[in-house]
Amino acid sequence: MNFLLFILSALLPVVFFCFFIYLRDTEKEPIWILALSFLIGALITIPIAGIEFFLTHLLIDLGIGGSLKNFLNAFAIAGVIEEGIKYIAVYLFLRRNRFFDQCYDGIVYAAFISLGFASVENLLYIWQLGFETAIVRAFMAIPAHMLFAVFMGYYFALGFRSDQKKRTKHFLLAFIVPVIFHGLYDFFLFDLEQSPVIYFVMITILCLSLWRYGLRRIRTLIAFDNERMNNKESRVA
């Protein structure tokens, strides 16, 4: 396997979506802290892989198979474990981050952590399955990870700027919404052989919905930040 082609095919889509998120930030975050968030995302691959390895083999030992196995792999393992550990990482990263001064920053940091994870996952998948996997993942898995993070970052941004009652609600949604989307996405893929046409239609609808509502969340927070900035400038004037 050509090493340079291997690295480029795995990381170029990740870099593209990092810029997709970064360029929409009206007040750019320091590069070093974005790199740190990306590195944290890459490092959490280690505990995620360990937990998922154990749980996957537990399902095998219990003799669980078919669609039930695919459902548990999608929701309980991939959805809860991956998004759960990302959730902890994003929460801790945002909690005392002095650069987290705009709502959209919640999406920025969540996306960079998620894309850091996606970069390592992508390297592993392409190494095992070949370059053909890189093309499919560039258009599906990588943007999916970014969009799961958009919802997580959106609700975290609202939560950190809400009163205690609303904060709890938003923090719960920051976990629940990505888990549901991630679980559905993986289940449609894992169980595809059971009903190829139906699941292909469902995953297409899901991906289009993720883009539609994800972009809407991005625009909402950017508009909110711009409005707040204009209000500050008006008071100063």
N, C-alpha and C positions, 0 to 999 in steps of 0.2 A: 504494500500500500504506500503510495506517494505521501510522505509525511507532510509536506507543505500543502498539498491539495486536501489532505485530511484535516489539517488545522483550519484552513480557509473555509472549507465546506461546513465545518462545525460552528465556527465563530462569526463569520460574516453576517449571517442572519441576526445573531444576537447583537452585534455592533449596530446594525441597521435599526433595530427596535430601541436600542439605548438612545440613539440620536433622535428617533421618532419622539420619544418622551422628553429628552433633554431640550430639544429646540423649541418646544412649546412653553417652556418655563420663561416667564417674563423677567424674573430675577434669577439668573443662573446660579446654581449651587457650585461651590468650589470643587474643582476636579478631584482633589485628593479625597474628599469625603464621599464623592460618588464612587471613586475607586474602592474605598473602604467598604461601602455598602455592597458593591458588586462582589468583593472578596468574601465578605460574610456570607452572601448567598451561595458562593462556591463551596465554602467550608461546611455549611449545614448539610451538604450532600452526604457527608460522612455519617452523622447520626441517622439521617433519613434512610440511607441505604442499609444500615445495620438493622434498624427496626423493621423495614419492609422485608428484608431477607428472612428474618425470624418469623414474621407473620405469614409470609407467603408459604414457607415450609410448614407452618402450623396448619394451614388450610389443607395442604397435601396430606399431612399425617392424620388429620381428622377425616380424610376421605371425601372432602367436599369438592364437587366438580360442576361442570356445566355452567348454566347461566347464573346459578347462585354463587359459584366461585368467582365468576366475572364481576358480579354485582359487588361482592365483598372486596375484591381487589380494587375495584374502581372507587367505591365510596369509603369503606372503612380503612383501606390501606393507602391508596394513592391520594384520595381526597382529604381524609382527616389527618393522616400523618404528614404529608407534604405541606398542605396548607396550614396545618397546625404549627409545625415548626417554623415555617415562614412567618406566621402570625406572631409568634413569640419574638422572633428576630426583629421584625418590623416594629413591634411595640417597644422593645427595649431600645432600638435605635432612635426612634422618634421621641421617646419620653424626655430625654435631657439633651436633645440636639438643638444647640443655639441657632443653627441655620434653618431650622424648621419654623420659618416665620411667615410663610404663606400656605394657604390651604392646598394648593396644587403640589407643594413640596411633599405632602403625604403620598401622592401618587408617584412622584419622582423616586423617592427612596424605596417605596414598596416595589416598584417596577425594577429598579436596579438590583435589589436583593433577589427578586424572583428570576431575573435574567442571569444573574450570577449562578444560581442553581441550574437554570436551563442550559447554561453553557457546558457545565460538567456533564449533565445528563446527555446532552447532545453528543459530546465527545465519546461517551461510553456506548451509546446506541450505534453511532456510525462505525466505531471500531469493531463492534460485534456483527453488524448487519450490512455494512458496505455503504458506498456513496449514494446508492439509490434512496436510502433512508434519509439522507441529508436533504434531498429535494422535497420530499413529503413533509418532513419536520420543519423546514424553512417556511412553508406556507400554512402549516397547521399547528404543530406543537409549540413552536417558539412564540408566535403571536398569541396563542392560547394562554401560555404562562404569563405573558405581559398583561393580557386582559384580565386574568384572574387577579393580578396584582393591582390593576386599576381600580377594581371594586374594593379590594382590601384597603388600599390607600385612601380612597374616597371616603369610606366610612370612618377610618381612623382620623382623617383630617377633620371631619365633622365632630367626632367624639372628643378630640382634644380641645375643641373650641366650644363645647356645649356645657350646660349645667349638668349636675350629677345624674339626674333622672334620664336625660337624653343621652348622656355619655354612655351609660350602661347599654342602652338600646343600640347605639351606633357601634360600640365595641363588639357586641354580639353579632351584628350584621357583618362586621369586618371579617368575622370567622365563618359564619354560616353561608353567606352568599358565594364566596370562592369555593367552599367545599362542595356545595350543590352543583355549581357549574363544572368544577373539575370532575366530580363524580359522574355526572351525566356524560361529559365529553369522553372520559375513559371507558365508561360502560358501553356506549355506542360503538366504540372501536373494538373493545375486547370481545363483545358479543356479536360482532358483525356477521360472522358466518351463520348465525342462527336465522337471520333475516336480512340479507344484504341490502335489498332495495329499501326497506323501511328504515333501517338504521342509517343508511347513506343519506336519505332524505332528512332524517332527524338531526344528524350531525351537521348537515349543511344549514338547516334552520338555526341550530344552536350557534354555529360560528357566525352567521350573519347577525344574529341577535346580540352576541357578545360584542361585535364591532359596533353595532348601532347604539346600544346602551352604554358601552364603554366610552365611545367618543362623546356621547352626551354628558357623561360624568366628567370627562376632561373639560369640556367647554363650560360646564356649570361652575367648576372650581376656578377656572381662569377668569370667567366673568365676575365671580364673587371677589377675587383678588383685585381685579382691575377697578371694580366699584369701590372697594375699601381704600385703594390707593388714591382714587380721584377724590373721595371724601376727605382724606387726610390733606391733600393738596388744597382743597377748597377752604378747609379750616385755617391752614397756614396763611393762605392769601387773604 
